[in-house]
């Protein structure tokens, strides 16, 4: 019985250690950087959790990034148990709207401060659209660290990557700031309108 138990443990350890490509090695590939920098349309379906000083929550997330009439746009839907929609955020570089349902839609010309007000904690929304695909924002300098980078006072760590057909995309991302920690697990990617499952 003990031998069987030990064997099972070994099998589990081997299964858990299945190597996913390291983020830094992927980023050394110029063709990958070129692809990510020109990725105008993507979709992800996953789970997100936030832990802050006085705030903690988790939700399902569906995020669509696209370009419309030359303008980059993001549609982020957060939902709770049984698919109950908690929040719909629609974002451009200059405007943001938050829909909490029942026709209660709020608008602002200051996306960062408005999202912070709505969520109760500061979230770097202007950088997140880059970080989730595995790229630092071109708007500010970044510093490479093991399996990620530092940017704008935040640590972005790619704990797991996944093969998405001919591409390698993030699966588990941990973003740590001074007072909060965001964790995103991506279950599905769609890149440039092509289903990548």
N, C-alpha and C positions, 0 to 999 in steps of 0.2 A: 504494500500500500504506500509505504514511504517513497519507494522508487517511482511509482506512478505520480505521486504528488510533486516530487522534484522535477520529473520530466515535464509535467504541466507548467510548472513555474518557468522552466527554461524556454519552453515553447512560447509562453506569454511574453517573456523578456525579448525573445527574438522578434516576435510579431510587433512589439512596441518599438523596437529599434529600427524598423524598416526606414531606411534613410530617405528623407525628402531633400531635394537640392537645397544647399545653404544659400541664404539670401545674398551674402556678399559675393559668392562665386558667380551667381546669376547676374548681379549688377556689374561685374567686370566685363560682361559681354556687351559690346557697343550696340549690337543689333537689338538687344533687349531694351536698352535705354531709348533707342530710336523708336521702337515700337510703342513703348509706354508713353513717350512724349507726344505721339501722334494718335493716341487712342481717344477718339472723339465720342464713341458710343459704347457703353457697357452697362451691364445689369448684374446685380448680385442679390442673392436670397440667403439670409442667414440669421444669426442670433447676436445680440449685442447686450453687454452689461456695463453698468457704470457704478463705480464705488467712489464716493466722495466723503468729505468730512462729516456732513450731516445728511447726505443723500445716498441712496442705494436703490437701483432698480435694474430690471432686465426686460428685454422685449425681443420679439421677432422683428427683423428688419428686411425691407425690400427697397433697394436703392437703384434708381435708373439715372444714368448720366448720359446726356445727349446734347447735340448742337442744333439749334433752331434759328434760322435766319441769321446765321453768323454769331449767335450768342450761346455760350455754354450754360446749360441748365441742369439742375438736379432735382429729382423727385424722390423724397425719402419718406417711406411709410413705416411707422412703428406700430406694432400691434401686440396685444396681450393674449391671454389664454383664449382658446376657442376662436381665434381670429378676430377678436374685438379690436377695432382700430382705435388707438389711443391718440395718435398724432400724425398729421400729414404736413410735411415741410416741403415747400417748393422754393428753390433758391437759384439766384443768378449772382453775378459778381456784385451787383448793386442793389438788389431787392430780395426780400424774403417774405413769404406768407406762411402762416401757421393755421391749420384747420384742425380744431378739436372736435369736429362733428357738429351736427344739428345747426348748420349754417353759421357757426361762430368762426369766421375767418378774420385773422388780424394780419396787417401789412406793416412793413417797415422798410426804410431806405438804408438802415444800418444793420446788416445781417448778423454780425458777430454779437453786438450788444443785445439785440433783440432775442436771438436764440438763447443767450445766457440768461436773460430775464425769464424766458418761457420754461427753460429746463431747471433753473435754480442753481446752475453751476456753469462756469466758463468752459465752453467746448470750441476748439479752434476750427470752425466750420470751413474757413477759407483754405485750410491746409488738408482737411480730411479727404477731399475728393482726389488728391494726389496720393496720400498715404495709403488709402485702401487698395490701390492697384500696385503698390510696391515702389512708388516713386517719391522722391523729395519734391517739395514745391519749388518751382523756379523763381518764386518771389523772394526767397531768402536763402542765405547760405546754410549748409548742413554739414554735419561732421559724422563720418562713418564710424560705427561701433560694431561689435560682434553681432551679426545677424540683424542689422538695422542701421539707424542713424539718429542723431540728435538734431532737432530743428526748432527754432523759436522757443527754446526752453522746455521742449518736450522730448521724451525718449520713445522712439518707435521701434518696436522689436517684432520681428517676424519669426514666431516660434514654430510655425509649420507652413510649408509651401505645398502646392498640389499641381499635378500635371493636368492641364486643361487642353486636351488634344495636342497641338504642336506648341503650346505655350506653357509657361510655369507661372502660376499666380498664387497670391497669398491665400492660405486657409485659416490660420490663426494669427491674429495681430493683437499685440498688447501695447497700448499707448498710455504712457505715464507722465503726468504733469505734477506740479507742486502740490496740488490738493486733490486731484482725482486720478482714477485709473479706468481706462476704457478697454474692454476686451471684445473683439469681433471675431466670430467664427463664420466663415463663408461656406455654405453647403452647396451653392450652385453659382457658376459664372456664365454669363452670356457676353461674348465680345464681338463688337461691330455687327450686332444683329444676328450672329451665328450661335445657335445653341451648342454649348460646349460640354454637355453631359456625356 
